[in-house]
C-alpha cells in the first residue's frame, strides 16, 4: 500500500534538502495575536523559523514520505 502524507504535519513543517543534509523548519509558535505586549527580544525571536532536532526530524520525515 502506498504511504500517505500526514496533512497536518505537511502544513506545519518545511523540509529543506541539500548536499549538507536535511533541515526541517517550523514557524515560531505564538505569532498570531497579542504580540504588542511582548518584549522586543521576544518579538525578534518569533520572526525567525525554528530548526527541529534530529530526534523529531525522524518522526516528521516518517509522516512526510514524499518530502
Protein Blocks (a to p, Z undefined) as FASTA:
>chain_A
ZZdddfklmmmpccdddfkbccdddddehklgoklmpcfklmmmmmpccdddfklmmmmm
mmmmmZZ
